[in-house]
Amino acid sequence: MAPSAIPLEAPNEHTHNHISPNDSGVVNALKRKTVEPTRTEIAAQRPFDIISSTVSFRKPEHQFWWDKTGSQLAELLEYAGYAKAEQYNELLFFAIHIVPELGPTPDESGYLRWKSPQTPDGTPLDLSWEWGHQGKGVIRTSFEPIGPLAGTKADPFNRFETDAWIKHLDSQGLVTGLDLEWYNHFMATVLPSELKRVKMTEKLNFELAPVAGTFVTRDIDRNGPIIKLYIFPGLRAQELGVSNLEVVVRAIRSLPSEQYASLRCEPMLEYLHEAAMKWKMDVGIFSFDLISPQQSRIKIYTRAPNTTVDYLMDALTLGGRYSLSMYSEEAIADVKDFWRIFIGDAHELPAGVERAGPGFYFTVKAGKPTTPKVYISPAAFCKNDAEVLRRLRQYFSTRKNADKMLPQMDNYERALQKIYGNDFLESTGDIHFYVSCALAKDQLRVVTYLCPQTLAREEEARKQQRLLE
């Protein structure tokens, strides 16, 4: 699986991952200016513009995804405070190794044979912003690798592309520290062994993104990138006739005994069984880092149809099994404030709102205690994305480090206004499809997850064009 674009070296910048021109075997032509720009001219240009002028894509759909989503990633990186060298590194990786995996674009009628349930409008990519406590954000990309025959009789489940992409990263040595031990184990124990035995249902199709059961993320962490795999256990659960939770429990318990013991995860697994009865909590996603088992984190994503603070505190303490004494009273108050600002304390969810149930993901790592984290779908509780921004500002403005968080809030808001425009932020509620928070010692770690809305905006443009015809 060769990349479909080839870069020139980023001018006067050094990147952390070496990307060789030999990585690409299929290239139309490399765009070069006949007159070399001066150092001053290069410094004045944005990394996205320079990369756009030096990278050639071999397929129109790759150019489409770069233009539409690469530009958004570029804005977020810039406003999050990434240095230019970091921006070049991440944008080059995105252009060469992610854009070609995003699949075809809609035809003239808007038909697309494979839409990802990963995002509200089917765009196979999302971007997230982790709110750093020192005023700078950390940006991550999450995407569904889409095979060339996904959605056809030859590959109805888009079964193979994630594996091909992971193996490509490994064979080319593109990510330092990539380790496939757990990848091989969990792919064999959480995904179905025979897809022919799985009968697709509307519930499965909605919950699984992609239908094959996997998607991947690349953390653009300031200490270096980390690849994560996300697996949806629903397909194997149907194959075996058990719950999603049971699939996950069996997979974890079948790890080598030393690895399993080091996770100390039995209290969490006991709580998940208890919460399934008490709150109707359901496991939706199973995730882990593709690094050594000693360093990798396992994350189990759950949600339930409840919005009370009692539900919040029960999950954070694993039903009383986990002490919150390591956190300050202020941090506990912060998480309650965050919960109330976004969803209040209502007992019932708005009727007919999909993805509405607020949830938690529980993280385990060798030698570390389980840590629960909150995630909320604001579309169920906010009338539009402009209101999400107002609620975020309300939260950050009342924290002790408001002096650092409000300038970051300003940058975040400017980035979204530049990407989407104020009118779109006021008219849609699907850009922020999750807001998340986790307890830190004295405050919360907040993450916002953004849908590029690429397919939704293209559909709206087609509608406007038809009105003009």
Residue pairs with C-beta under 8 A, 6 or more apart in sequence:
1 164
1 165
1 167
1 168
2 23
2 24
2 25
2 26
3 23
3 24
3 96
3 97
3 100
4 24
4 26
4 27
4 57
4 58
4 59
4 62
4 99
4 100
5 24
5 27
5 55
5 56
5 57
5 58
5 62
5 95
5 96
5 99
5 100
6 21
6 23
6 24
6 27
6 30
6 55
6 56
6 96
7 19
7 21
7 51
7 54
7 55
7 92
7 95
7 96
8 30
8 32
8 54
8 55
10 47
10 50
10 51
10 85
10 88
10 89
10 92
11 37
11 42
11 50
12 39
12 42
12 43
13 47
13 84
13 85
13 88
13 89
14 85
15 85
15 88
15 89
15 92
16 89
16 224
16 225
17 89
17 93
17 174
17 175
17 176
17 225
19 92
19 93
19 96
19 174
23 96
23 172
24 96
26 58
27 56
27 58
28 56
28 57
28 58
29 56
30 54
30 56
31 53
31 54
31 55
31 56
32 54
33 53
37 45
42 50
46 74
46 78
47 74
47 77
47 84
47 87
47 88
47 91
48 70
48 71
48 74
48 87
48 91
50 88
51 70
51 88
51 91
51 92
51 95
52 66
52 67
52 70
55 66
55 92
55 95
55 96
57 63
57 66
57 99
57 100
59 100
60 105
61 102
61 103
61 104
61 105
62 99
62 100
62 102
64 105
65 99
65 102
65 105
65 125
65 454
66 95
66 99
68 452
68 454
69 99
69 102
69 123
69 125
69 452
69 454
70 91
70 94
70 95
70 99
71 419
72 127
72 419
72 452
73 90
73 91
73 94
73 127
73 139
73 141
74 87
74 91
75 415
75 418
75 419
76 127
76 129
76 137
76 139
76 415
76 419
76 450
77 86
77 87
77 90
77 91
77 139
77 220
78 87
78 415
79 137
79 411
79 412
79 414
79 415
80 129
80 136
80 137
80 138
80 139
80 411
80 415
81 135
81 136
81 137
81 411
82 90
82 139
82 220
86 220
86 222
90 139
90 220
93 174
93 218
93 225
94 141
97 165
97 168
97 169
97 174
98 125
98 141
98 143
98 218
101 143
101 145
101 146
101 161
101 165
102 124
102 125
102 143
102 146
103 114
103 124
103 146
103 147
103 148
103 150
104 112
104 113
104 114
104 146
105 112
105 458
106 112
106 455
106 458
106 459
110 458
110 459
110 462
112 122
112 455
113 150
113 151
113 152
114 146
114 150
114 151
114 158
114 210
115 122
115 455
116 122
116 123
116 124
116 144
116 146
116 209
116 210
116 215
117 205
117 206
117 207
117 208
117 209
117 210
117 211
118 124
118 126
118 142
118 143
118 144
118 209
118 210
118 215
119 125
119 126
119 209
119 433
119 451
119 452
120 355
120 379
120 430
120 433
120 451
120 456
121 430
121 451
121 453
121 454
121 455
121 456
121 459
122 455
123 451
123 452
123 453
123 454
123 455
123 456
124 143
124 144
124 146
124 210
125 141
125 142
125 143
125 144
125 452
125 454
126 141
126 142
126 143
126 433
126 449
126 450
126 451
126 452
127 139
127 140
127 141
127 142
127 449
127 450
127 452
128 139
128 140
128 142
128 447
128 448
128 449
128 450
129 137
129 138
129 139
129 412
129 447
129 448
129 450
130 137
130 138
130 139
130 140
130 445
130 446
130 447
131 137
131 396
131 405
131 408
131 445
131 446
131 447
131 448
132 138
132 408
133 401
133 404
133 405
133 440
133 443
133 445
134 404
135 404
135 405
135 407
135 408
136 408
137 408
137 411
137 412
138 219
138 220
138 221
138 222
139 220
140 217
140 218
140 219
140 220
141 217
141 218
141 220
142 215
142 216
142 217
142 218
142 230
142 449
143 215
143 216
143 217
144 158
144 162
144 209
144 210
144 215
144 216
145 161
145 162
145 164
145 165
145 215
145 216
146 158
146 161
146 210
147 155
147 158
147 159
147 160
147 161
147 164
149 155
150 158
150 161
150 210
151 158
156 211
157 195
157 210
157 211
157 212
158 210
158 211
158 212
159 195
159 212
160 212
162 212
162 214
162 215
162 216
162 229
163 187
165 216
166 180
166 183
166 216
166 227
166 229
166 290
168 174
169 175
169 178
169 227
170 178
170 180
175 225
175 226
175 227
175 290
176 224
176 225
177 224
177 226
177 291
177 292
178 227
178 290
178 291
179 290
179 291
179 292
179 293
179 296
180 290
181 292
181 293
182 288
182 290
182 293
182 296
183 229
183 290
185 251
185 254
185 255
186 229
186 231
186 251
186 286
186 288
187 214
187 231
189 247
189 250
189 251
189 254
190 213
190 231
190 233
190 236
190 247
190 248
190 251
190 286
191 212
191 213
191 214
191 231
191 235
191 236
192 198
192 213
192 235
192 236
192 238
192 239
193 236
193 239
194 239
195 212
195 235
197 239
198 204
198 235
198 238
198 239
199 238
200 211
201 238
203 234
204 211
204 234
204 235
204 238
205 211
206 354
207 232
207 234
207 284
208 232
208 234
208 235
209 215
209 232
211 235
212 235
213 231
213 232
213 233
213 234
213 235
213 236
214 229
214 230
214 231
214 232
215 230
216 227
216 228
216 229
216 230
217 227
217 228
217 230
218 225
218 226
218 227
218 228
219 225
219 226
219 227
219 228
226 289
226 290
226 291
227 289
227 290
228 287
228 288
228 289
228 290
229 287
229 288
229 290
230 285
230 286
230 287
231 285
231 286
231 287
232 284
232 285
232 286
233 244
233 247
233 248
233 251
233 283
233 285
233 286
234 244
234 284
236 247
237 243
237 244
237 246
237 247
240 246
240 247
243 276
243 283
244 282
244 283
244 284
245 272
245 273
245 276
245 282
245 283
247 286
248 283
248 286
248 300
249 269
249 272
251 286
252 260
252 263
252 265
252 269
252 298
253 260
255 263
255 293
259 293
259 366
262 294
262 366
262 367
263 298
263 364
263 365
263 366
264 364
264 367
264 368
264 369
264 370
265 298
265 364
265 370
267 318
267 321
267 322
267 370
268 300
268 318
268 362
268 364
268 370
270 321
271 318
271 319
271 321
272 281
272 283
272 300
272 302
272 362
274 319
275 281
275 302
275 304
275 314
275 315
275 319
276 282
278 314
278 319
279 304
279 306
279 311
279 314
279 315
280 304
280 305
280 306
281 302
281 303
281 304
281 315
281 359
282 302
282 303
282 304
283 300
283 301
283 302
284 301
284 302
284 303
284 359
285 299
285 300
285 301
285 361
286 298
286 299
286 300
286 301
287 298
287 299
287 300
287 301
287 361
288 296
288 297
288 298
288 299
289 295
289 296
289 297
290 296
293 366
294 366
295 365
295 366
296 365
297 363
297 364
297 365
298 363
298 364
298 365
299 361
299 362
299 363
300 361
300 362
301 359
301 360
301 361
301 375
302 359
302 360
302 361
302 362
303 357
303 358
303 359
303 360
304 311
304 357
304 358
304 359
305 349
305 356
305 357
306 347
306 357
306 358
307 343
307 344
307 345
307 346
307 347
307 348
307 349
307 358
308 345
308 347
309 336
309 339
309 340
309 345
311 358
312 335
312 336
312 339
312 374
314 320
315 360
315 372
316 322
316 324
316 335
316 360
316 372
316 374
316 439
317 323
317 324
318 370
318 372
322 369
322 370
322 372
324 332
324 439
326 441
327 439
327 440
327 441
327 442
328 441
328 442
330 400
330 442
330 443
331 439
331 440
331 441
331 442
331 443
331 444
332 439
334 399
334 437
334 443
334 444
335 374
335 437
335 439
335 444
337 395
337 398
338 374
338 395
338 437
338 444
338 446
339 358
339 374
339 376
341 391
341 394
341 395
342 376
342 378
342 381
342 382
342 391
342 435
343 358
343 376
343 380
343 381
344 381
349 356
349 357
349 380
350 356
350 380
350 381
353 377
353 379
353 380
355 377
355 379
355 380
355 433
356 377
356 379
356 380
357 377
358 374
358 375
358 376
358 377
359 374
359 375
359 376
360 372
360 373
360 374
360 375
361 372
361 373
361 375
362 370
362 371
362 372
362 373
363 370
363 371
363 372
363 373
364 370
371 438
371 439
372 438
373 436
373 437
373 438
373 439
374 436
374 437
374 438
375 434
375 435
375 436
376 434
376 435
376 436
377 433
377 434
378 388
378 391
378 429
378 432
378 433
378 434
378 435
379 429
379 430
379 432
379 433
382 388
382 391
382 429
382 432
383 429
384 425
384 426
384 427
384 428
384 429
385 416
385 420
385 425
385 426
385 428
385 429
385 430
385 431
385 432
386 422
386 425
386 426
387 429
388 429
388 431
388 432
388 435
389 412
389 413
389 416
389 425
392 409
392 412
392 435
392 446
392 448
393 406
393 409
393 413
395 446
396 402
396 405
396 406
396 408
396 409
397 406
397 409
399 405
399 443
400 443
401 443
412 448
416 425
416 431
416 450
417 425
420 431
420 453
424 431
424 453
424 457
425 431
428 453
428 456
430 451
430 453
430 456
431 450
431 451
431 453
432 448
432 449
432 450
433 449
433 450
433 451
434 447
434 448
434 449
435 446
435 447
435 448
435 449
436 446
436 447
436 448
436 449
437 444
437 445
437 446
437 447
438 444
438 445
439 445
